[in-house]
Amino acid sequence: MSLAAASPSQAAEIKVLSGNGPKAAVRELCAQFEKATGNTIDLRFGVNVDVKKKIEAGERFDVVIGNPPIIDALIKEGAVIGPRADIGRSGLGVAVRAGEAKPDIATIDSFKRALLAAKAVAYPGRGASGIYFVSLLDRLGIKGEMEGKLKPMEAEDTVEVVARGEADMVVVVATRITDVPGVEFVGPIPEELQTKIGFAAGVATSAKESEPAKALIRFLTAPAAAVTLRAKGVDPI
């Protein structure tokens, strides 16, 4: 990804509001963009619905990254310029504390057994992957048995709680597990149960740094970004 570096007098500060799902990939690609252009990025993460609420409440931003339905809604509301730019997607995965035995989750039956054997299972209480996971327990017929084991977490602590030993495992969009110290990725949930969480971006209608913001989105969606995206658990679009 070759972008001409900006001179200090031309350098822009781009404010980016992002959902937590692709955190590791977004952090890395934004750092690469800063190095390539001389621009700086004020990068802030949150739960997708909270990011949307902040924008609707008038918080200034140049670029927003989130699930496609969130971006589509912001375009419809006039807060973001359409069309949305799709970045990639990721399925749900499981992680345990580093050094702990990894459960067998290869089949639907073994995944059910692993969940039922756990003392506490963390998941994002308000995130898209967490909402899907809870519906999955119903589908698997074990929602009642899992009631006392479930540990809904705020997004910032969903995986970290496992690293601290406060939950046996976490089920979350696999990208969120990437680069979290103290945990080990077990693998994706069984394909028959899998869903894909998408990540997309858009430029604010009232962006202060419109051209640099558009350049950042081109950077995030360029073919050359695929290497970083895959390394951080994102399947590029």
C-alpha positions in Angstrom: 0.0 0.0 0.0 1.9 3.0 -1.2 0.6 6.4 -0.1 2.5 9.6 -0.3 3.5 10.8 3.1 2.0 14.2 4.0 4.3 17.0 5.2 3.8 18.1 8.8 1.9 21.2 7.6 -0.5 19.1 5.6 -0.9 16.3 8.2 -4.5 15.7 9.3 -5.9 14.2 12.4 -8.7 11.7 11.6 -11.1 10.8 14.2 -12.3 7.2 13.9 -15.1 5.5 15.9 -15.0 1.7 15.6 -16.8 -1.3 16.9 -14.8 -3.7 19.1 -15.0 -6.7 16.8 -12.1 -5.9 14.4 -10.0 -4.1 17.0 -6.7 -5.8 16.4 -6.9 -5.4 12.6 -8.1 -1.8 12.8 -5.4 -0.8 15.2 -2.7 -2.4 13.0 -4.0 -0.9 9.7 -4.4 2.5 11.2 -0.8 2.4 12.5 0.3 1.5 9.0 -1.7 4.3 7.5 -0.2 6.8 9.9 3.3 5.7 9.0 2.5 5.8 5.3 0.9 9.2 5.2 2.1 11.3 8.2 -1.5 11.7 9.2 -2.6 10.9 12.8 -5.6 8.9 13.9 -7.7 9.4 17.0 -9.0 5.9 17.3 -11.8 5.0 19.8 -13.5 1.7 20.2 -16.9 0.8 21.6 -19.9 -1.5 21.3 -21.5 -1.0 17.9 -24.8 0.2 19.3 -23.0 2.7 21.5 -20.9 4.0 18.6 -24.2 4.6 16.7 -25.8 6.4 19.7 -22.7 8.7 20.1 -22.9 9.7 16.4 -26.7 10.2 16.7 -26.1 12.4 19.8 -23.8 14.6 17.7 -20.3 13.3 18.5 -17.8 14.5 15.9 -16.1 11.9 13.8 -14.5 11.4 10.3 -14.7 7.7 9.9 -16.9 5.0 11.5 -16.2 1.3 11.4 -18.9 -1.2 12.4 -21.3 -4.0 11.5 -22.9 -3.4 8.0 -26.4 -2.8 9.5 -25.0 -0.1 11.7 -23.3 1.7 8.7 -26.4 1.3 6.6 -28.6 2.8 9.3 -26.2 5.8 9.6 -26.2 6.3 5.9 -30.0 6.2 5.9 -30.0 8.8 8.7 -27.7 11.0 6.7 -24.8 10.9 9.2 -22.5 8.8 6.8 -21.9 9.2 3.1 -23.0 6.1 1.1 -22.3 3.6 -0.1 -20.7 1.7 2.8 -17.2 0.2 2.3 -17.1 -3.5 3.2 -13.8 -4.5 4.9 -14.2 -8.2 5.9 -16.0 -10.6 8.2 -15.3 -13.2 10.8 -17.1 -16.1 12.5 -17.4 -16.9 16.1 -14.6 -18.6 18.0 -13.7 -20.0 21.4 -10.7 -19.1 23.7 -9.5 -20.3 27.0 -6.9 -19.1 29.5 -3.3 -19.6 28.3 -1.9 -22.9 29.6 -5.3 -24.5 30.2 -6.5 -27.6 28.4 -8.3 -26.8 25.2 -11.8 -28.4 25.0 -12.9 -30.3 22.0 -15.3 -28.1 20.0 -15.0 -29.8 16.6 -18.6 -31.1 16.5 -21.9 -29.9 17.7 -22.1 -32.5 20.4 -18.5 -31.9 21.6 -19.2 -28.1 21.6 -22.3 -28.7 23.7 -20.3 -30.9 26.1 -17.6 -28.2 26.5 -20.2 -25.5 27.3 -22.0 -27.7 29.8 -18.7 -28.7 31.5 -17.5 -25.1 31.9 -18.2 -23.3 35.2 -18.4 -19.9 33.5 -18.7 -18.9 29.9 -18.1 -15.3 28.9 -19.6 -13.6 25.9 -20.3 -9.9 24.9 -23.6 -9.1 26.5 -24.6 -6.4 24.0 -22.5 -7.3 20.9 -23.8 -9.0 17.8 -21.8 -12.2 18.4 -23.1 -12.4 22.0 -26.7 -12.0 20.9 -26.2 -14.7 18.3 -24.5 -17.0 20.9 -27.5 -16.7 23.3 -29.9 -17.6 20.5 -27.6 -20.6 19.7 -27.9 -22.0 23.2 -31.7 -22.0 22.6 -31.2 -23.8 19.3 -28.9 -26.3 21.0 -31.5 -27.0 23.7 -29.2 -26.1 26.6 -30.2 -22.5 27.4 -31.8 -23.5 30.7 -28.8 -25.6 31.8 -26.4 -22.7 30.9 -28.3 -20.1 32.8 -26.0 -20.0 35.9 -22.9 -20.4 33.8 -23.3 -17.5 31.5 -21.2 -14.4 32.0 -22.3 -11.5 29.8 -19.5 -8.9 29.7 -19.0 -5.4 28.5 -17.1 -5.5 25.2 -13.8 -4.2 26.7 -13.6 -7.1 29.1 -15.2 -10.0 27.2 -11.9 -11.9 26.5 -9.8 -10.4 29.2 -12.0 -11.9 31.9 -10.8 -15.4 30.7 -7.2 -14.3 31.0 -7.8 -13.4 34.6 -9.3 -16.8 35.3 -12.8 -15.4 36.0 -14.4 -17.5 33.2 -13.3 -20.9 31.8 -13.9 -19.9 28.2 -15.2 -17.1 26.0 -17.4 -17.4 22.9 -17.1 -14.2 20.7 -16.3 -13.1 17.2 -12.9 -14.6 16.6 -11.2 -11.3 15.7 -11.8 -10.1 19.2 -9.6 -12.9 20.6 -6.6 -11.8 18.5 -3.7 -10.1 20.4 -5.3 -10.4 23.8 -2.5 -11.6 26.2 -3.2 -14.5 28.5 -5.6 -16.4 26.3 -5.3 -19.0 23.7 -7.6 -19.5 20.7 -9.2 -22.9 20.7 -10.8 -22.6 17.3 -14.0 -21.7 15.5 -17.4 -23.0 16.6 -18.7 -25.9 14.5 -19.5 -24.8 10.9 -23.1 -25.9 11.2 -23.6 -23.4 14.0 -21.5 -20.7 12.5 -22.5 -17.1 11.6 -20.4 -14.4 10.0 -20.1 -10.9 11.6 -19.3 -8.3 9.0 -17.1 -5.2 9.3 -17.6 -2.1 7.2 -16.7 1.6 7.1 -18.1 5.0 6.1 -17.1 8.6 6.0 -19.0 11.2 8.1 -21.2 13.5 6.1 -19.8 16.3 8.1 -16.2 15.0 8.2 -13.7 17.7 9.2 -11.0 15.7 7.3 -13.0 14.4 4.3 -10.2 13.6 1.9 -7.8 11.9 4.4 -10.9 10.0 5.7 -11.7 8.7 2.3 -8.0 7.8 1.9 -8.1 5.8 5.1 -11.1 3.8 3.9 -9.4 3.1 0.6 -6.4 1.9 2.7 -8.6 -0.4 4.9 -10.2 -2.0 1.8 -7.3 -2.2 -0.6 -6.1 -5.6 -1.7 -2.8 -5.1 0.1 -4.7 -4.8 3.4 -5.7 -8.5 3.1 -2.5 -9.8 4.6 -3.0 -7.8 7.8 -6.7 -8.5 7.9 -6.1 -12.3 7.7 -3.3 -12.2 10.3 -5.7 -10.5 12.7 -8.6 -13.0 12.0 -10.6 -11.1 9.4 -11.6 -12.7 6.1 -11.2 -9.8 3.6 -14.1 -9.0 1.3 
